[in-house]
Amino acid sequence: MASSTPMHFWSPEIDPAHPMDCTQAERYVLRRLSSGSFIAIDGKDQSLVDVQSADEAYGFHTHEAALRVAGELNRLGSGAVDVVKFE
């Protein structure tokens, strides 16, 4: 029987005292597979908006956080979303 407890992975790039703050300069963005546009957060009402440039997209500092959000958007039926490392 599979455990329902989530598994937590540690990586040397992540400070265990601050697991959502990456110690290395990394940035991940979300991209819609259907259109190739990137996802940003509208400053007015906090809704999701499509933008054409990764520079304008909302940036995640850890791959894990970006994967969580992409999985949730995919689960909610917002269209297929992929995580892209932005350098």
VEXDREN-2710 file (C-alpha; in Angstrom, 1 decimal):
% VEXDREN-2710
k/r/px/py/pz
1/MET/0.0/0.0/0.0
2/ALA/1.4/3.4/-1.0
3/SER/1.9/6.0/1.6
4/SER/-0.1/9.2/1.3
5/THR/2.6/11.2/3.0
6/PRO/4.3/13.6/0.6
7/MET/8.0/12.9/0.0
8/HIS/10.4/15.8/0.7
9/PHE/13.7/15.9/-1.2
10/TRP/16.7/17.9/-0.1
11/SER/19.2/19.4/-2.5
12/PRO/22.5/21.1/-1.7
13/GLU/21.3/24.1/-3.7
14/ILE/18.4/24.7/-1.3
15/ASP/19.0/26.0/2.2
16/PRO/17.2/23.6/4.6
17/ALA/16.4/26.5/7.0
18/HIS/14.6/28.3/4.1
19/PRO/13.4/25.6/1.7
20/MET/11.6/28.0/-0.7
21/ASP/14.7/30.3/-1.1
22/CYS/17.2/29.0/-3.5
23/THR/20.9/29.8/-2.7
24/GLN/21.8/29.8/-6.4
25/ALA/20.6/32.2/-9.0
26/GLU/18.0/30.1/-10.8
27/ARG/14.7/31.1/-12.2
28/TYR/11.9/29.0/-13.7
29/VAL/8.9/30.2/-15.6
30/LEU/5.7/28.5/-16.8
31/ARG/4.9/28.2/-20.5
32/ARG/1.6/27.2/-22.1
33/LEU/2.2/24.3/-24.5
34/SER/-0.7/25.3/-26.8
35/SER/0.4/28.8/-27.6
36/GLY/4.0/29.0/-26.4
37/SER/3.1/32.0/-24.3
38/PHE/4.4/32.4/-20.7
39/ILE/2.3/33.0/-17.6
40/ALA/2.5/36.1/-15.4
41/ILE/0.4/37.4/-12.6
42/ASP/-1.6/40.6/-13.3
43/GLY/-0.8/43.3/-10.8
44/LYS/-4.3/44.6/-10.7
45/ASP/-6.3/41.6/-9.7
46/GLN/-3.8/38.8/-9.2
47/SER/-5.2/36.8/-12.2
48/LEU/-3.1/34.8/-14.5
49/VAL/-2.3/36.5/-17.8
50/ASP/-0.4/35.3/-20.9
51/VAL/2.8/37.2/-21.9
52/GLN/5.0/36.7/-24.9
53/SER/8.4/37.0/-23.1
54/ALA/9.9/35.0/-20.4
55/ASP/11.3/38.3/-19.0
56/GLU/7.7/39.3/-18.2
57/ALA/6.6/36.0/-16.8
58/TYR/6.3/35.2/-13.1
59/GLY/9.6/33.7/-11.9
60/PHE/10.0/30.8/-9.4
61/HIS/13.2/30.5/-7.5
62/THR/13.0/26.7/-7.1
63/HIS/12.2/24.0/-9.6
64/GLU/10.0/22.3/-7.0
65/ALA/7.8/25.4/-6.6
66/ALA/7.3/25.8/-10.3
67/LEU/6.4/22.1/-10.7
68/ARG/3.8/22.3/-7.9
69/VAL/2.1/25.3/-9.6
70/ALA/2.3/23.7/-13.1
71/GLY/0.8/20.5/-11.7
72/GLU/-2.0/22.4/-10.1
73/LEU/-2.8/24.4/-13.2
74/ASN/-2.7/21.2/-15.3
75/ARG/-5.0/19.5/-12.8
76/LEU/-7.5/22.4/-12.8
77/GLY/-7.8/22.2/-16.6
78/SER/-6.0/25.5/-17.5
79/GLY/-4.4/23.9/-20.5
80/ALA/-1.1/22.1/-20.6
81/VAL/1.6/24.0/-18.8
82/ASP/5.3/23.2/-18.7
83/VAL/8.2/24.4/-16.5
84/VAL/11.1/26.2/-18.3
85/LYS/14.4/27.1/-16.8
86/PHE/15.1/30.8/-17.6
87/GLU/18.7/32.0/-17.6
END
